[in-house]
């Protein structure tokens, strides 16, 4: 970035896999970038949206990808984050000048659903019922 700031990108693991080739471009060109990947080994939004309607979740599951390994293979710094203590690797990178790209492979659970997602799903069901009459 021209102003000397750090670019921050966040993505789920499924979405990030769809654009994985862009990681190499980011690593090659970014002066300072942090990538946060929410890795729940699933297309999480679809699990909550369709799985909650009783649809099978099997097609929505993906293997747990080692984004740390992928990032390091492409030349970035990276860490697997399972707890707040694991963020020390990111802090060390920042303290050293935040140069290049740092990828956080955040291992999260797919069983916790954000309250706003429940509200959105309920509103969608209500709207569909109103249209159906």
Backbone torsions as a table, in degrees:
resi	resn	phi	psi	omega
1	UNK	NA	141.0	-175.7
2	UNK	-66.6	-30.7	-176.5
3	UNK	-82.8	1.8	178.8
4	UNK	86.1	6.0	179.8
5	UNK	-80.3	176.3	178.3
6	UNK	-108.6	126.6	175.5
7	UNK	-74.7	136.0	176.2
8	UNK	-123.7	126.3	178.3
9	UNK	-119.4	132.1	174.9
10	UNK	-120.8	145.2	-178.2
11	UNK	-160.8	153.1	168.3
12	UNK	-77.4	164.6	-177.5
13	UNK	-65.9	-40.4	179.5
14	UNK	-64.3	-46.8	177.9
15	UNK	-63.7	-38.4	-179.9
16	UNK	-66.4	-38.0	177.3
17	UNK	-60.3	-35.1	-179.4
18	UNK	-67.0	-23.8	179.9
19	UNK	-119.0	26.9	-174.2
20	UNK	-56.0	-33.7	-179.0
21	UNK	-62.8	-25.0	179.0
22	UNK	-70.0	-20.4	179.2
23	UNK	-62.5	-41.2	179.3
24	UNK	-60.9	-41.6	178.6
25	UNK	-65.1	-40.9	178.2
26	UNK	-62.3	-47.2	-179.2
27	UNK	-61.2	-39.1	-177.4
28	UNK	-72.4	-24.5	-171.1
29	UNK	-117.8	-21.9	-173.8
30	UNK	-77.9	132.6	173.0
31	UNK	-71.8	-39.5	-179.9
32	UNK	-154.2	118.2	-178.6
33	UNK	-147.6	141.9	173.3
34	UNK	-119.8	128.8	176.8
35	UNK	-111.4	124.7	178.1
36	UNK	-110.6	115.7	180.0
37	UNK	-110.9	121.7	176.5
38	UNK	-87.2	102.5	-170.2
39	UNK	-103.1	97.7	177.7
40	UNK	-112.5	13.2	179.7
41	UNK	55.1	38.4	-179.4
42	UNK	-165.7	163.6	165.7
43	UNK	-84.2	85.6	-168.3
44	UNK	-57.2	-44.1	-179.5
45	UNK	-61.0	-39.1	179.5
46	UNK	-69.6	-37.0	176.3
47	UNK	-56.8	-49.3	-177.0
48	UNK	-69.8	-39.8	-176.6
49	UNK	-73.8	-51.9	-174.2
50	UNK	-91.6	-36.3	178.2
51	UNK	-62.2	-35.1	179.3
52	UNK	-69.1	-14.8	177.4
53	UNK	-94.8	6.2	176.9
54	UNK	92.5	1.5	178.6
55	UNK	-73.7	150.5	179.1
56	UNK	-63.8	138.0	-177.5
57	UNK	-90.5	-10.2	-173.9
58	UNK	-53.0	-45.6	179.5
59	UNK	-68.2	-13.4	-177.6
60	UNK	-92.7	-5.3	-179.9
61	UNK	-90.9	143.3	176.6
62	UNK	-131.3	156.7	177.5
63	UNK	-62.6	148.2	176.2
64	UNK	-70.6	114.0	-176.8
65	UNK	-87.0	139.8	175.5
66	UNK	-88.0	82.3	-179.4
67	UNK	-67.0	-27.0	175.7
68	UNK	-60.3	-46.9	179.8
69	UNK	-63.8	-42.5	178.9
70	UNK	-62.0	-46.8	-178.2
71	UNK	-62.0	-44.2	-179.9
72	UNK	-65.4	-38.0	178.5
73	UNK	-62.7	-29.2	179.6
74	UNK	-90.9	-3.1	174.7
75	UNK	106.0	9.8	179.0
76	UNK	-96.7	160.8	166.9
77	UNK	-80.9	153.3	-176.9
78	UNK	-164.8	158.5	175.9
79	UNK	-152.0	149.1	169.7
80	UNK	-86.6	130.1	-177.4
81	UNK	-112.2	115.2	176.1
82	UNK	-115.8	-17.6	-179.3
83	UNK	-151.0	168.1	179.5
84	UNK	-58.9	-33.6	179.1
85	UNK	-61.3	-29.9	-180.0
86	UNK	-68.4	-15.8	179.1
87	UNK	-72.1	-5.2	178.5
88	UNK	-60.6	-31.5	177.7
89	UNK	-64.0	-41.1	176.6
90	UNK	-66.5	-42.3	178.7
91	UNK	-61.3	-41.0	177.7
92	UNK	-61.2	-41.0	178.7
93	UNK	-63.3	-43.5	178.3
94	UNK	-63.4	-46.3	-179.4
95	UNK	-62.1	-27.7	179.7
96	UNK	-84.0	1.7	176.6
97	UNK	120.1	-6.1	177.8
98	UNK	53.4	44.4	179.9
99	UNK	-96.2	136.8	179.5
100	UNK	88.6	-148.1	-176.2
101	UNK	-124.1	136.5	175.4
102	UNK	-121.3	126.0	-179.4
103	UNK	-109.0	122.7	174.9
104	UNK	-100.7	118.5	177.5
105	UNK	-95.0	87.5	-173.2
106	UNK	-85.3	108.9	-179.5
107	UNK	-81.9	111.7	-176.6
108	UNK	-121.0	166.2	177.9
109	UNK	-87.1	148.5	176.5
110	UNK	-94.5	1.4	-176.0
111	UNK	-91.2	-14.4	179.8
112	UNK	-91.3	129.5	-179.8
113	UNK	-114.1	131.9	179.0
114	UNK	-64.3	139.4	179.7
115	UNK	-56.2	-36.4	-178.9
116	UNK	-64.3	-29.7	179.8
117	UNK	-68.7	-40.1	175.2
118	UNK	-61.0	-43.5	179.6
119	UNK	-62.1	-43.4	-179.8
120	UNK	-64.7	-44.1	-179.3
121	UNK	-65.0	-39.9	177.7
122	UNK	-64.8	-41.8	178.4
123	UNK	-64.3	-38.8	178.6
124	UNK	-64.4	-44.8	178.4
125	UNK	-61.7	-42.1	179.3
126	UNK	-62.6	-44.0	-180.0
127	UNK	-64.6	-41.6	178.9
128	UNK	-64.3	-39.5	179.2
129	UNK	-65.9	-37.2	179.5
130	UNK	-67.8	-38.5	179.4
131	UNK	-69.3	-39.0	-178.8
132	UNK	-70.2	-21.2	174.8
133	UNK	83.2	NA	NA
